[in-house]
Amino acid sequence: MSLRDEARISLTNFTDSRPDQVRLRKRFLDHLDEHEDALEKGCRPGHVTASGLIIDPIKQRVLLTLHPKVGRWLQTGGHCEAEDAGVAQAALREAHEESGITGLILLHDLPIRLDAHVIDCRKDGGTIHYDVQYAVLAPANAVTIMSEESDDLAWFPVTELPSNSDIALRNLVNDSISVMASREA
């Protein structure tokens, strides 16, 4: 199965009923239908990306990366690669690459939420990132190793995110913690 086909299945199985998520799901699926290269960085007007919010095992902190191009604290994430078995695996790979943490696991094979935003990741200007967002659990006593893709890497309490955090990150944190709590109930 191709990465594009797997992305379509993951998005089709994403059943969040909130109106903003329903609209984004349709937008993502339309993008996949309209562009053979929908997961490739070169796709115009945008491409599907994968991100993973790394959460500590007691669900009190999240690991964020200070993104050098954006200048804000964000979840780990990036572009899908041809060797990724799926979008979830791309999110897990990116989380490991950017955090250095071994033993990360996905909370769920399905996304936690979707987000679309413009970012300047190409030499010829900004493009839309159709970001498929996952929650990733860190093992106890996880050791971080900052990559060259980050200006800093730090743990933040889920109730005290950095002041320059945008609503998209706050929503991802809240939804991830909520999903984890519902699975334990």
N, C-alpha and C positions, 0 to 999 in steps of 0.2 A: 504494500500500500504506500502511496506517495505521501510526503509530508503535507501536501495540500489536501489530499483526501482525508488524512487523519485530522487535520485542522477543521475541516468541514464537519466531520463526525463529532468532534469535541464541542464545537459551537452549536451543532444541532441538539446535542444532549444537554447543553447548558439551559436550564429551565427557570432561571430567575425571573419572577413575574413583575418586578418593579418596572414601571413604564420606561425609565431611562435605560435599563438593561435590555428590555425587549427591543427598543429602538436600536441600540448599539449592536445587539446580536444580528438583527436584520441587516444593518449597515455592513457588518463584518462579512456575513454570508454573501451579500451582494458583491462586495469587493472580491471575494474568492471566485465568484461566478464570472466576474468581468475581467479578471486578470490571471492569466496562466502563471505569471511570476509573482503572485500576490504575497508570497513569503520571502521574496528576495529583496535585498537592500536597494537594488536598482529600480524597483517597480515604482512607477509614477501613477497616481499621485501619492501613493503611500504603500506601506507594507505591514504585514502582521508581525508583531514582536511578542516576546514572552517575558514575563517578569515573575519573580518569586519573593514574597515577603517572608524573611527569615524570622521565626518566632522562637524564643527560648522554651525549654520543655515545661516550665511552670506558667507559661502564657502571661508573663508580666512585662517582658521586654521584647523589642524588635531590633534587629540589626539593620542599620541604614548605611548607605554609601553616599558620600558627598560627591555628586556628579560634577566632573570638571567642566563640561559644556553648559550644563543647566545652572550650576551654581547653587543647587539646593540639595537637601538630604532626600534621598529616594530609596525605594526598594531596589534590590538587585534586578538586573534584567538586560535584555538586548535582543539582537537579531537572531532569528532561527538560522540554522546551518543545515546544509544538505544531508549531513550524517545524523541529524537528530531524528529519532524514531517518531517523535510527535512534539506538539507544542508544549505539553507538560514536561517532557524530557528536556526540551530547550530551556524552560524556566529553571529546572533543577540544575542543568549544566551551568547556566549563567550564575546561579546562586553560589555554586561551588567555586567557579572561576573567580568571581568577584570577592568572595569572603575567605577563600582558602579553607573553609570548614569541610572536613570529611565526615561522612555518615549522615548527611542531610537526607530527609525523606519528605515526600509530598504528603500534605494533609489529605488530599483527595485527588483523584485523576482528573476531575472536572474543575474548571476555573472557579475562583471565588467571585470575581467580577470582571467586567470589561471596561476599558477606557480608551478613548481616542484623543490624541493631542498632536500638535505640530511640534516638531523638533528639528533642529539643524544637524542632521547626521551625515549630510552629503556635502561635497565641495560646491555643488551648484545650488545650494539653498535648502530651505526647510521642506519637510515632507510629513505626511500624516503617519503616526505610529498607531496601528490598530492593536493595542496592547491587551493580550490575554493574560490575566493575573491569577496567580496561584499562591497558596500559603505553603510554606516550607518549614518543617520542624527541625530545629538544631538539636544535636545530642547534648546530654548533660556535660558540663565542663568543656564546651566547644572552644577551640582555639582558632582565632581569626588570623589571617595573613592578608594584608591589603595588597591588591593588585595595582598595576599601572593604570587601570581604567578608573581609578578613584583618587580623589584628593584627600579623603579620610574615610574611616570606617568606625562606627561606634554603635553601642547598644543604647537604646532609649526606652524608658518606661512607656508602656502603651498609653498612659494618661498624661504624659509629658513629652509630646513630640516637639521637635524643634520649631521655633516661632515662625520660620519661613516655610513651613510645610503647607502644601496646597491641599485643597479639599479632596483631590483624587487619592492622595496618600492617606489622609485621615479616614476616608471611606473604606479603603482597602484594609487598614488596620482594624477598624470597627467591625467590618464584615468578617474578617478572618477570625477574630476573637469570638464573635457571635457564633460562627459555624463550629468552632472548636468546642464551645460551651454546649451547644445543642447536641453534639455527638457524645458528650459525656453524660448527658441527662438520661 
